[in-house]
Amino acid sequence: MPAEDELRVSTLELFFDLVFVFTLTQLTTLLAGDLTAGTMARVVLVFDVLFWMYAAYAWLTNQVPPDRPRRRLLLILGMAAFLVCALAVPQAFDGGGVAFGLGYLLVVLVHGGLYAEAYGAVVLWFAAPNAVAALSLVAAGFLDGPARYALWAVPLVNQFVTPWMTARAATGLRVRAGHFVERHGLLLIVALGESVVAVGIGLGKVRLDLGLFAAAVLGLALAAGLWWTYFTGDEEGAERALSSAPMDRRFRLANNAYFYAYIPMLLGVIVLAAGVKRSIGHFGDPLDIAPALALAGGIAIYLAGDVAFRRTLGIRPVGHRAAAAALALGTFLLGVWLAAGVQLVGLVAILVAAIAAERRWRPSGAASA
């Protein structure tokens, strides 16, 4: 294995991430079209299932770099499978369930095959449960009602069982800290950028006026605020924490931080983008409860995930972000009682205040953070 500092994220991996982020765009569009609890539950379920295998591919290229033609071709095949899943997202629980399941099965098979090339039969510890989860989704596509959702629960169980089994199976898996941190940071920045693009595409034939431009700029400011919270300290702290940890502990830290904690962070981006998309044409008008909650909840969910991420890796402070998450939730009242523009301004102000407070923080104040 090359030294950790010798492996950088390749352009093919970034290309892979761009294709995967299309699934986030599809989920944003799905949620924005129907801001209800039922649709939100489906979005969470689909995202969780897809992000599990994205994370699996991030682990894969961390240890089996796409540095030869066969690996590159297989990775492109995996991209095609993710594209099939993304196209089927709007109908994953309706007529497109079988297509989604088959695309997911191909994602799993390519992943297992690439790992087996480097590690042999030991990869069955995680490849076999992943295949069972994929077959459950294929079967779910043929069913309706509670039986369908019961089969969709199988991949969720797999996400807790497989890391536990792999950590104890002496698989020889290692984590290159620098590459791992860089890869997930690139995913997050692409997701933030795609959320802005999704809002712009969703405008359609909405009449351009001062309020719309103001809402769009404030939406961009929110995305920039989320960028600031992560990319001005979290990456450096995460790489230090992973690099200094023993390899057995590094496995658990990477999984807890970059899978479990990353789920609410990316979901927060999806929910926020859906909220901006629904409110951007109503800058001066009061909002319905659903889009106001999406705006507030998107920021709060993201910050809660970032707090979990920081606590997992021992990055300080966390108190300012936890307080900002709670305050962000309360802004939905501004949107409902006053106007969308007021709520957007309030959310931007909360992020700016949290960032400014952190810049004044010193290690001597760690106990209160």
Secondary structure as UniProt FT lines:
FT   HELIX           4..6
FT   HELIX           11..33
FT   HELIX           37..63
FT   HELIX           69..88
FT   HELIX           89..91
FT   TURN            92..96
FT   HELIX           97..119
FT   HELIX           120..123
FT   HELIX           124..140
FT   TURN            141..142
FT   HELIX           145..167
FT   TURN            168..170
FT   HELIX           177..201
FT   TURN            202..205
FT   HELIX           210..231
FT   TURN            232..233
FT   HELIX           234..244
FT   HELIX           247..255
FT   HELIX           256..260
FT   HELIX           262..279
FT   TURN            280..281
FT   TURN            283..284
FT   HELIX           289..313
FT   HELIX           319..330
FT   HELIX           332..337
FT   HELIX           340..360
FT   HELIX           363..368
//
